[in-house]
Amino acid sequence: MNSPLLRQEYGVSSTSLLLPPRTQDRSRSSSTASEYDTGFAGPSRSPSPSTHEYALQLNLEDWGASALHVNTPEPDDYLHTPDPKRDLKSDKGGHIFTARGIANLGCLFLLVVLMLMLFHLSKKKLTQQGGFNLGGTNATGQIPSIPGNRGVIDVDTPREAYTKASYMNQNDMWDLVFSDEFEVEGRTFYPGDDPYWEAPSLHYWGTNDLEWYDPSQVTTKGGALQITLAKADPASNHNLTYRNKFCFTGGLIETSVILPGSNNVHWTMGNLGRAGFGASLEGLWPYSYDSCDVGTLPNQTYPGTSKPLAALQNGDPDHGNVLSFLPGQRLSACTCPGESHPGPVRTNGDYVGRSAPEIDIFEATVDGGIGKVSQSVQWAPFNAGYEWLNTSDNLQIYHPDMTVLNPYHGGAYQQTTSGLSLTDQDCYELDKGCYSIYGFEYKPGFDAGYITWISSGEAVWTIYSGGLGPDTETEIGARIISQEAHGITITFSQRYIIANLGFSLNFGGIDFENLQFPATMLIDYVRVYQPSNAHNIGCDPPEFPTATYIET
């Protein structure tokens, strides 16, 4: 190469060392013999200028002795020769605590912290309050498909049952949104065992029941849910309540049942309250009210007065003939800003009245040796004398020979609208043991709201929302067909479903001497349907938030 170093060290000019090849023409055949003489071998053409400039003589002596010495310095030595002083400035001594190293470690630390925060924030808070968020239902009300035959629609449900015509309009086909066929043998329902149902251990004192609910008395066998009432030592008396962790708002619920006798109950309840836990129901059951007036107040009277007069007469004879002993609506439309209330809030700042209303699929009873079912809904606040507007516009009875209005209209703790229907007398445990279909279909709201009850697979009676309109005597507004999410106790509003087998003198006389134990209620299936344009399942719907209130 043309290097200043060569010129300086060897004391010769670059032109004396870089000689061009000879230029005489030679054939390719003669080039081999003479190329070591010339210092260049190539095709027989004149060399280019660059070749002329950089061709070296192959005689090493002409380079000078120093050119081949290992210690001879060259201009590019700094690129590959270590220099401790220079390197110390470049890499700060060779340790990791440089600005770049610290920046790398800092980024890794930040990533770890962000991932931990993500896991922490996404971790769901566990709760013992069974009305919300149990059984795989998340905060948005979404329900996953759970491995092991436990999705929201049971894989054992027949395909022909995936749609069903509305009882109110046979041309309107509704979609299956929940089912449980109970085909899996030996299921247990202790708390945490099942994604949708739970059998608690408690005494249902609210209706003065004589049994103790015991989770061991509920299982599945032979393709049915079995709820057994057994006679046991008082220290270990058994029975069950069946609590669901699935909620729905509006639609049709059907259940196929073999009855053991009287005091069998299948019902639904609004998700803000929990059946059997009295404090959770105080001021919520059986309200279904969204007005701010005297109907939300204790005893339905103005404070410090004896008004309205209808609240103090023609009421419950067991309570001095007063109309109501209720404590007032806890989550009323009169709630002031800043007070406890789950919402929602209207655009004008007023709260929507909330509650935990009840709708019964059936309460079984025996009247004169004949099996019947009461199919009812409970209300608060109350009409004067517990008399609702049961005109032909607000009531339909489809089979008068099968169903009549229940003469019981209510008392100091509830007003009720109830139809009393004959059952299929063969469909009892000690008779032929056939299954009979019970249920109700309902549409929430004030204007077009209704509830239709089903017995023996047929619609038997309907109440329309107009039947619970305003009452001038008690100065209350209209009651509403529940808009709460209901769960499967069986009840309704966000509703959850309940099935229980028990007995109590509150529901009538009991022939204790002739009671036969054990007695078993068998449930073949529970299915819920909703219109295709109105699917609404989940225990915390956005329009009626529930979860935060329950958890606090």
C-alpha positions as CSV (number, residue, x, y, z in Angstrom):
1,M,0.0,0.0,0.0
2,N,1.0,3.6,-0.4
3,S,2.0,4.3,3.2
4,P,3.8,7.2,4.7
5,L,5.2,4.8,7.2
6,L,7.1,3.0,4.5
7,R,8.6,6.1,3.2
8,Q,9.7,7.3,6.6
9,E,11.1,4.1,8.0
10,Y,12.9,2.7,5.0
11,G,14.3,5.9,3.6
12,V,13.2,5.0,0.1
13,S,10.6,6.6,-2.1
14,S,7.3,4.9,-2.7
15,T,7.9,4.9,-6.4
16,S,11.0,2.9,-6.1
17,L,9.1,0.1,-4.3
18,L,5.9,0.2,-6.3
19,L,6.8,-0.7,-9.8
20,P,4.4,-1.3,-12.6
21,P,4.4,-4.6,-14.4
22,R,6.1,-5.0,-17.7
23,T,4.0,-3.9,-20.6
24,Q,5.2,-6.2,-23.4
25,D,2.5,-8.4,-24.8
26,R,2.6,-12.1,-23.9
27,S,0.4,-15.0,-24.6
28,R,-1.3,-16.8,-21.8
29,S,0.9,-19.8,-22.4
30,S,4.1,-17.9,-21.8
31,S,3.0,-15.9,-18.8
32,T,3.5,-18.7,-16.3
33,A,7.2,-19.0,-16.9
34,S,8.0,-15.4,-16.5
35,E,5.6,-14.1,-13.9
36,Y,8.0,-14.5,-11.0
37,D,10.5,-12.3,-12.9
38,T,8.1,-9.5,-13.5
39,G,6.2,-9.4,-10.2
40,F,2.9,-9.4,-12.0
41,A,1.1,-12.0,-13.9
42,G,-2.1,-11.2,-15.8
43,P,-3.7,-11.0,-19.1
44,S,-1.8,-9.5,-22.0
45,R,-3.1,-6.0,-21.7
46,S,-1.7,-2.7,-20.4
47,P,-2.2,-2.3,-16.6
48,S,-4.6,0.3,-15.2
49,P,-3.3,3.3,-13.4
50,S,-4.2,1.8,-10.0
51,T,-2.4,-1.3,-10.8
52,H,0.6,0.7,-11.9
53,E,0.6,2.6,-8.6
54,Y,0.2,-0.2,-6.1
55,A,2.0,-3.2,-7.5
56,L,4.8,-4.3,-5.1
57,Q,8.1,-5.9,-6.0
58,L,8.2,-9.4,-4.8
59,N,11.8,-9.0,-3.7
60,L,11.5,-8.7,0.1
61,E,14.9,-7.2,0.4
62,D,13.7,-4.1,-1.4
63,W,11.1,-3.6,1.4
64,G,13.7,-3.1,4.1
65,A,14.3,-5.3,7.2
66,S,12.1,-3.3,9.6
67,A,8.9,-3.9,7.5
68,L,8.6,-7.5,8.8
69,H,9.3,-6.9,12.5
70,V,6.4,-7.5,14.8
71,N,7.0,-4.4,16.9
72,T,7.1,-2.0,13.9
73,P,4.2,0.5,14.5
74,E,1.5,1.0,11.9
75,P,-1.1,3.7,11.5
76,D,-4.1,1.4,12.2
77,D,-2.6,-0.1,15.4
78,Y,-5.0,1.9,17.6
79,L,-7.9,0.0,16.2
80,H,-6.8,-3.4,17.6
81,T,-4.2,-2.7,20.2
82,P,-5.5,-2.6,23.9
83,D,-4.9,0.7,25.7
84,P,-5.8,0.5,29.4
85,K,-5.9,4.3,29.9
86,R,-8.0,4.9,26.8
87,D,-10.3,1.9,27.6
88,L,-10.8,3.2,31.2
89,K,-12.4,6.4,29.9
90,S,-14.5,4.5,27.3
91,D,-16.1,1.8,29.5
92,K,-15.7,3.4,33.0
93,G,-13.4,0.7,34.2
94,G,-15.2,-2.3,32.8
95,H,-17.9,-2.8,35.6
96,I,-21.7,-2.9,35.0
97,F,-22.5,0.3,36.8
98,T,-22.4,2.5,33.8
99,A,-25.1,4.8,32.7
100,R,-26.1,2.3,30.0
101,G,-26.0,-0.7,32.5
102,I,-28.1,1.2,35.0
103,A,-30.6,2.1,32.3
104,N,-30.9,-1.5,31.2
105,L,-31.5,-2.7,34.8
106,G,-34.0,0.0,35.4
107,C,-36.1,-1.0,32.4
108,L,-36.1,-4.6,33.6
109,F,-37.2,-3.6,37.1
110,L,-40.0,-1.4,35.7
111,L,-41.3,-4.2,33.6
112,V,-41.4,-6.6,36.6
113,V,-43.2,-4.0,38.7
114,L,-45.8,-3.4,36.0
115,M,-46.5,-7.1,35.5
116,L,-46.9,-7.6,39.3
117,M,-49.4,-4.7,39.4
118,L,-51.3,-6.1,36.5
119,F,-51.7,-9.5,38.2
120,H,-52.6,-7.8,41.5
121,L,-55.3,-5.5,39.9
122,S,-56.8,-8.3,37.9
123,K,-57.1,-10.7,40.9
124,K,-60.7,-11.0,41.9
125,K,-61.7,-10.4,45.5
126,L,-63.3,-13.5,47.1
127,T,-66.5,-13.0,48.9
128,Q,-68.7,-15.1,51.3
129,Q,-71.7,-13.1,50.3
130,G,-73.4,-15.6,48.1
131,G,-75.7,-13.3,46.1
132,F,-73.1,-12.1,43.7
133,N,-70.1,-13.3,41.8
134,L,-70.1,-17.0,42.8
135,G,-70.0,-19.9,40.5
136,G,-67.9,-18.4,37.8
137,T,-69.9,-15.3,37.3
138,N,-67.6,-12.3,36.9
139,A,-68.2,-8.6,37.6
140,T,-69.7,-8.0,34.2
141,G,-72.2,-10.8,34.6
142,Q,-70.4,-13.0,32.1
143,I,-70.6,-16.7,32.7
144,P,-67.8,-19.0,31.3
145,S,-68.1,-22.4,29.9
146,I,-66.8,-24.5,32.8
147,P,-65.0,-27.8,32.0
148,G,-66.7,-31.0,33.2
149,N,-70.3,-30.5,31.8
150,R,-70.9,-27.3,33.8
151,G,-71.5,-24.5,31.2
152,V,-74.4,-22.1,31.4
153,I,-76.3,-24.5,29.1
154,D,-76.1,-28.1,30.2
155,V,-74.6,-30.4,27.5
156,D,-77.3,-32.9,28.4
157,T,-80.1,-30.6,27.5
158,P,-82.0,-32.0,24.4
159,R,-81.5,-30.0,21.2
160,E,-85.3,-29.7,20.8
161,A,-85.3,-27.8,24.2
162,Y,-83.0,-25.0,22.9
163,T,-85.9,-22.9,21.9
164,K,-89.5,-22.6,23.3
165,A,-92.5,-20.6,22.3
166,S,-93.7,-17.9,24.7
167,Y,-96.8,-18.8,26.7
168,M,-98.2,-15.4,25.9
169,N,-97.4,-15.5,22.2
170,Q,-97.0,-18.9,20.6
171,N,-95.5,-17.4,17.5
172,D,-92.6,-15.8,19.5
173,M,-89.8,-18.4,19.9
174,W,-87.4,-17.7,22.8
175,D,-83.8,-18.9,23.3
176,L,-82.5,-21.2,26.1
177,V,-80.0,-19.2,28.2
178,F,-79.6,-21.5,31.2
179,S,-80.3,-25.2,31.9
180,D,-79.4,-27.9,34.4
181,E,-80.5,-31.4,33.6
182,F,-78.9,-33.0,36.8
183,E,-77.8,-36.1,34.8
184,V,-74.4,-36.3,36.5
185,E,-74.6,-38.8,39.4
186,G,-73.6,-37.9,42.9
187,R,-73.2,-34.1,42.7
188,T,-72.8,-32.3,46.0
189,F,-73.8,-28.8,46.8
190,Y,-71.7,-27.7,49.8
191,P,-70.5,-24.1,49.5
192,G,-67.9,-24.0,46.7
193,D,-68.8,-27.4,45.3
194,D,-71.0,-26.3,42.4
195,P,-70.7,-23.3,40.0
196,Y,-74.4,-22.4,40.1
197,W,-76.1,-24.0,43.1
198,E,-75.4,-24.0,46.8
199,A,-77.0,-25.8,49.8
200,P,-76.3,-23.9,53.0
201,S,-76.5,-25.1,56.5
202,L,-79.1,-23.0,58.4
203,H,-82.5,-22.7,60.0
204,Y,-85.0,-20.8,57.9
205,W,-86.4,-18.8,60.8
206,G,-88.2,-16.2,58.8
207,T,-91.2,-18.4,58.2
208,N,-90.9,-20.3,61.5
209,D,-89.8,-23.5,59.7
210,L,-89.5,-26.7,61.7
211,E,-86.6,-28.1,59.8
212,W,-82.8,-27.5,59.6
213,Y,-81.3,-27.1,56.1
214,D,-78.4,-29.5,55.7
215,P,-76.2,-29.7,52.6
216,S,-75.9,-33.5,53.0
217,Q,-79.6,-33.8,52.1
218,V,-79.1,-32.7,48.5
219,T,-77.6,-34.7,45.7
220,T,-78.2,-36.0,42.2
221,K,-79.4,-39.5,41.4
222,G,-81.1,-41.2,38.5
223,G,-81.1,-38.0,36.4
224,A,-82.7,-35.8,39.0
225,L,-81.9,-33.5,41.8
226,Q,-83.0,-35.0,45.1
227,I,-83.9,-32.8,48.1
228,T,-84.7,-35.0,51.1
229,L,-86.5,-34.2,54.3
230,A,-85.6,-36.8,56.9
231,K,-86.5,-37.3,60.5
232,A,-83.3,-37.2,62.6
233,D,-82.0,-36.7,66.1
234,P,-82.7,-33.0,67.1
235,A,-78.9,-32.5,67.3
236,S,-78.5,-33.4,63.7
237,N,-81.8,-32.7,62.0
238,H,-81.5,-32.5,58.2
239,N,-83.0,-30.6,55.3
240,L,-81.9,-28.4,52.6
241,T,-82.2,-25.2,50.8
242,Y,-81.0,-24.9,47.2
243,R,-79.3,-21.7,46.3
244,N,-78.3,-20.6,42.8
245,K,-75.5,-18.4,41.6
246,F,-77.0,-17.6,38.2
247,C,-79.2,-14.5,37.7
248,F,-81.6,-13.5,35.0
249,T,-83.9,-10.5,34.3
250,G,-87.1,-11.1,32.4
251,G,-88.0,-14.3,30.5
252,L,-89.4,-17.8,31.3
253,I,-88.3,-20.3,33.9
254,E,-89.5,-23.8,33.9
255,T,-88.8,-26.7,36.2
256,S,-90.0,-30.4,36.0
257,V,-90.8,-31.7,39.5
258,I,-92.1,-34.7,41.5
259,L,-93.7,-33.4,44.7
260,P,-93.5,-35.2,48.0
261,G,-96.5,-33.5,49.5
262,S,-97.0,-30.0,51.0
263,N,-94.5,-27.3,51.9
264,N,-92.3,-27.8,48.8
265,V,-91.2,-24.4,47.4
266,H,-89.6,-23.3,44.2
267,W,-89.1,-19.6,43.9
268,T,-86.9,-16.7,42.8
269,M,-85.6,-13.6,44.6
270,G,-84.0,-10.3,43.6
271,N,-80.3,-10.5,43.9
272,L,-79.8,-7.6,46.4
273,G,-81.2,-9.9,49.2
274,R,-80.3,-13.4,50.4
275,A,-82.9,-15.8,51.4
276,G,-82.5,-17.1,55.0
277,F,-80.4,-14.1,56.0
278,G,-82.9,-11.7,57.5
279,A,-80.6,-8.6,57.8
280,S,-79.9,-8.7,54.1
281,L,-83.7,-8.5,53.4
282,E,-84.6,-5.8,55.9
283,G,-86.1,-3.0,54.0
284,L,-85.6,-4.7,50.6
285,W,-88.2,-7.6,50.7
286,P,-91.0,-7.5,49.5
287,Y,-90.6,-4.0,48.1
288,S,-90.9,-3.4,44.3
289,Y,-91.2,0.4,44.3
290,D,-89.7,3.4,42.5
291,S,-91.6,6.4,43.9
292,C,-90.5,8.9,46.6
293,D,-93.6,9.2,48.8
294,V,-95.1,7.8,52.0
295,G,-94.9,4.3,50.6
296,T,-91.2,4.2,51.4
297,L,-91.6,5.2,55.0
298,P,-91.9,2.9,58.1
299,N,-95.5,1.6,58.5
300,Q,-96.5,3.6,55.4
301,T,-97.3,6.6,57.7
302,Y,-96.0,10.2,57.8
303,P,-93.6,10.7,60.8
304,G,-95.4,11.8,64.0
305,T,-98.9,11.5,62.4
306,S,-101.7,9.0,62.0
307,K,-101.9,9.6,58.3
308,P,-102.9,8.3,55.9
309,L,-105.9,6.8,57.7
310,A,-105.9,3.7,55.4
311,A,-102.6,2.7,56.9
312,L,-104.1,2.4,60.4
313,Q,-107.3,0.5,59.7
314,N,-108.6,-2.6,57.8
315,G,-105.1,-4.1,58.1
316,D,-103.6,-7.2,59.8
317,P,-105.9,-8.3,62.7
318,D,-102.8,-9.9,64.4
319,H,-101.1,-6.5,64.5
320,G,-103.9,-4.2,65.8
321,N,-105.4,-3.8,62.3
322,V,-102.6,-1.6,61.1
323,L,-101.6,-2.1,57.5
324,S,-97.8,-2.4,57.6
325,F,-95.1,-3.3,60.1
326,L,-92.4,-2.9,57.5
327,P,-89.4,-0.7,58.4
328,G,-89.5,1.3,55.2
329,Q,-87.7,0.9,51.9
330,R,-83.9,0.8,52.5
331,L,-82.9,1.8,48.9
332,S,-85.7,4.1,48.0
333,A,-86.1,6.8,45.3
334,C,-85.9,9.2,48.3
335,T,-82.2,8.4,49.0
336,C,-80.2,11.6,49.4
337,P,-76.8,12.2,47.6
338,G,-74.0,10.6,49.6
339,E,-76.2,7.9,51.3
340,S,-75.7,4.2,50.7
341,H,-77.3,3.1,47.5
342,P,-76.1,0.9,44.6
343,G,-77.6,3.1,41.9
344,P,-78.5,3.8,39.2
345,V,-79.0,7.5,39.3
346,R,-81.3,9.4,36.9
347,T,-80.1,12.4,34.9
348,N,-81.9,14.7,37.4
349,G,-79.8,13.2,40.2
350,D,-82.6,11.1,41.8
351,Y,-81.9,7.5,42.7
352,V,-83.9,4.6,41.2
353,G,-85.8,2.7,43.9
354,R,-84.2,-0.8,44.5
355,S,-85.3,-3.9,46.3
356,A,-85.3,-7.7,46.6
357,P,-88.8,-8.8,45.4
358,E,-90.0,-12.4,45.3
359,I,-91.8,-14.4,42.7
360,D,-92.8,-18.0,43.5
361,I,-92.9,-20.7,40.9
362,F,-94.9,-22.7,43.4
363,E,-95.6,-23.3,47.1
364,A,-97.1,-26.8,47.4
365,T,-99.9,-27.4,49.8
366,V,-102.6,-30.0,50.5
367,D,-106.2,-28.8,51.0
368,G,-108.8,-31.4,52.1
369,G,-106.6,-34.2,50.8
370,I,-106.2,-32.6,47.4
371,G,-102.8,-31.4,46.2
372,K,-102.6,-27.7,45.1
373,V,-99.9,-25.1,44.4
374,S,-100.0,-21.4,45.3
375,Q,-98.3,-19.4,42.6
376,S,-97.7,-15.8,43.7
377,V,-95.8,-12.6,43.9
378,Q,-95.3,-10.5,47.0
379,W,-95.4,-6.7,47.0
380,A,-94.7,-3.6,49.1
381,P,-95.9,-1.0,49.9
382,F,-99.5,-2.2,50.3
383,N,-102.9,-1.2,49.0
384,A,-105.6,-0.3,51.4
385,G,-107.0,-3.5,52.9
386,Y,-104.4,-5.4,50.8
387,E,-106.9,-5.2,47.9
388,W,-105.3,-5.0,44.5
389,L,-107.0,-3.9,41.3
390,N,-108.1,-7.4,40.2
391,T,-110.3,-6.3,37.3
392,S,-110.5,-8.1,33.9
393,D,-108.0,-5.6,32.5
394,N,-105.4,-6.7,35.0
395,L,-106.1,-10.4,35.5
396,Q,-106.5,-13.5,33.4
397,I,-107.4,-17.0,34.7
398,Y,-107.2,-19.4,31.8
399,H,-108.8,-22.5,33.4
400,P,-111.3,-21.4,36.1
401,D,-112.0,-25.1,36.9
402,M,-108.3,-25.5,37.7
403,T,-107.3,-22.1,39.2
404,V,-108.9,-19.6,41.5
405,L,-107.5,-16.5,43.2
406,N,-106.1,-17.2,46.7
407,P,-108.4,-15.7,49.3
408,Y,-105.2,-14.7,51.3
409,H,-104.2,-11.2,50.2
410,G,-101.5,-10.4,52.8
411,G,-100.6,-9.1,56.2
412,A,-98.5,-6.7,58.1
413,Y,-95.3,-7.9,56.3
414,Q,-96.4,-8.5,52.8
415,Q,-99.2,-8.0,50.2
416,T,-99.6,-10.9,47.9
417,T,-101.3,-11.7,44.6
418,S,-101.7,-15.4,44.4
419,G,-103.4,-18.0,42.2
420,L,-104.3,-21.4,43.7
421,S,-104.2,-24.2,41.2
422,L,-104.9,-27.9,41.3
423,T,-102.0,-30.1,40.5
424,D,-101.7,-33.4,38.6
425,Q,-102.5,-35.7,41.5
426,D,-100.4,-38.6,40.0
427,C,-97.2,-36.5,40.1
428,Y,-96.4,-37.1,43.7
429,E,-93.7,-39.2,45.3
430,L,-96.1,-41.7,46.9
431,D,-98.5,-41.9,43.9
432,K,-97.3,-42.6,40.3
433,G,-94.3,-40.4,40.6
434,C,-94.7,-38.6,37.3
435,Y,-93.0,-35.3,36.6
436,S,-95.1,-32.1,36.2
437,I,-93.9,-28.8,34.7
438,Y,-94.2,-25.6,36.7
439,G,-92.8,-22.1,36.0
440,F,-93.5,-18.5,35.3
441,E,-93.0,-16.1,32.4
442,Y,-92.5,-12.4,33.1
443,K,-91.8,-9.0,31.5
444,P,-90.4,-6.3,33.8
445,G,-91.6,-2.8,34.0
446,F,-94.6,-0.5,34.6
447,D,-96.5,-0.3,31.3
448,A,-96.5,-3.6,29.6
449,G,-95.2,-5.7,32.5
450,Y,-96.8,-9.0,33.3
451,I,-96.3,-12.4,35.1
452,T,-97.8,-15.6,33.8
453,W,-97.7,-18.8,35.9
454,I,-97.4,-22.3,34.5
455,S,-98.8,-25.5,36.2
456,S,-98.9,-29.0,34.7
457,G,-97.3,-27.5,31.6
458,E,-100.1,-25.0,31.0
459,A,-100.5,-21.3,31.6
460,V,-102.9,-20.9,34.4
461,W,-103.1,-17.3,35.3
462,T,-101.6,-13.8,34.5
463,I,-101.3,-10.6,36.5
464,Y,-100.6,-7.4,34.5
465,S,-98.7,-4.3,35.9
466,G,-101.9,-2.3,36.0
467,G,-103.2,-4.4,38.9
468,L,-100.7,-2.7,41.2
469,G,-101.2,0.8,40.1
470,P,-101.4,3.9,42.4
471,D,-103.7,3.8,45.4
472,T,-105.2,7.1,46.5
473,E,-106.3,5.8,49.9
474,T,-102.8,4.9,51.0
475,E,-101.3,7.7,48.9
476,I,-98.8,5.4,47.2
477,G,-97.6,5.1,43.6
478,A,-97.6,2.1,41.3
479,R,-95.6,-1.0,42.2
480,I,-93.4,-2.3,39.4
481,I,-93.0,-5.8,37.9
482,S,-89.5,-6.4,39.1
483,Q,-86.6,-5.1,37.1
484,E,-84.0,-6.5,39.5
485,A,-81.8,-9.5,38.4
486,H,-83.2,-12.7,39.9
487,G,-81.4,-15.8,40.8
488,I,-82.4,-19.4,40.7
489,T,-84.3,-19.8,45.2
490,I,-86.8,-19.8,42.6
491,T,-87.4,-15.7,42.7
492,F,-87.1,-12.8,40.2
493,S,-85.6,-9.1,39.4
494,Q,-81.9,-9.8,38.7
495,R,-83.4,-13.1,40.1
496,Y,-81.7,-16.0,41.6
497,I,-83.4,-19.4,41.9
498,I,-84.2,-21.3,45.1
499,A,-85.7,-24.7,45.7
500,N,-86.4,-25.9,49.2
501,L,-88.3,-28.6,51.0
502,G,-89.5,-27.9,54.5
503,F,-92.6,-27.5,56.7
504,S,-94.1,-24.8,58.8
505,L,-97.3,-24.1,60.5
506,N,-97.3,-20.7,58.9
507,F,-98.6,-22.4,55.7
508,G,-101.4,-24.4,57.3
509,G,-102.0,-27.3,59.7
510,I,-99.7,-30.3,59.8
511,D,-100.8,-33.9,60.6
512,F,-97.7,-34.7,62.5
513,E,-98.8,-38.3,63.5
514,N,-99.2,-39.4,59.9
515,L,-96.1,-37.7,58.4
516,Q,-94.0,-40.1,56.4
517,F,-90.2,-39.7,56.4
518,P,-88.0,-39.5,54.5
519,A,-89.8,-37.4,51.9
520,T,-88.0,-36.4,48.7
521,M,-88.7,-33.7,46.1
522,L,-87.2,-34.7,42.7
523,I,-86.3,-32.0,40.1
524,D,-85.7,-33.3,36.6
525,Y,-84.5,-30.0,35.2
526,V,-84.4,-26.2,35.5
527,R,-84.4,-24.2,32.3
528,V,-84.5,-20.4,31.6
529,Y,-85.5,-18.9,28.3
530,Q,-85.4,-15.3,27.1
531,P,-86.5,-13.4,23.9
532,S,-83.8,-13.4,21.2
533,N,-83.6,-9.6,21.4
534,A,-83.6,-9.4,25.2
535,H,-81.0,-11.8,26.6
536,N,-80.2,-10.5,30.1
537,I,-78.3,-12.8,32.4
538,G,-75.8,-12.0,35.1
539,C,-76.0,-10.9,38.7
540,D,-74.6,-7.4,38.2
541,P,-76.3,-5.8,35.1
542,P,-75.0,-2.3,34.2
543,E,-78.5,-0.8,34.3
544,F,-79.0,-2.2,37.9
545,P,-75.6,-2.4,39.5
546,T,-75.4,-4.8,42.5
547,A,-72.0,-6.2,43.1
548,T,-70.3,-3.2,44.8
549,Y,-73.2,-2.8,47.2
550,I,-73.3,-6.5,48.2
551,E,-69.5,-6.5,48.8
552,T,-69.5,-3.5,51.1
